[in-house]
Amino acid sequence: LLLKSNAAMVSDATGYCFVVTLLTLMSLMFVEIKFRKPVNYIQYGLVTCALGLFFLLLLSLSEPFKFVWAYIIVCAMTIGLLGWFVNGMMRARKAVVMIATILAVEYAVILLLLNMGNLALLVGSLILFAVLAIAMYFTLKLKVVDNELTLK
């Protein structure tokens, strides 16, 4: 497992930055709609900054530590920070659990893909296809009621 150098692993992980950010922001939007707690643009921006900082922290910590340990530490830091932030915004434990679970799955999938070598593109593409299908399904449940977007 993880036969590449730390720098190569960080570089490969950074390639997933856009997808992680997009999926997390979409998830936050669904949580916002489900719990009817508005999230403002600055808060979306701060979440995006935290997700981007994940990769800088990963690079920084992978210098003194093995990549896997750096990855686990930075995942815990990022999930903890965003869980705390979502709790402050939503005041709903279920919202925190949802976002933390989504992030944990995203980061676990990235680690899995980083270790797959030649199959990473195929498996990653299939996973993205499934995620897109799930997102499409949930958007079918979005309805405007009294000028407010709701999940029905």
C-alpha positions, 0 to 999 in steps of 0.5 A: 500500500502507498508505494509512491512518495509522499509528494506524489501522493499529495499531488495525486490527492490534490487532483480530487480537490474540485470534486470534494469541494463540489460534493461537499457544497452540494451536500451542505445545500441539501442540509440547508434545505432539509433543516430549513436553516439558511447558510449565507455566502460567507459561510459557503466561502469559509467551508470552501476555504476549509476544504482547500486548506485540507490539501495545504495541511496534507502537504505540510504534514506529509513532510514530517509524517508518513502520508497515511498518518498525515492524511488521517490527521488532516481528515480528522482536523477538517471533519472536526472543523466543519462539523463544529461549523455546521453545528453552529449554523444548523444547531442540529446534531443530525446535520452534523452527522450527515456532513461529517459522514459525507466528508468521511466517505469522500476522504475514504474514497480518495484514499482508496482511489490513491491506492488503486493505481491504473483502476483509479480512473475507472472506479472513480468515474463509476463512483462519480456516475453513481453520485450524480445519479443520487444527486439527480434523484434528490433534486427530483424531490426539491419543490418550491412551496410558498417561495421556499425550496423544500425537500418533499 
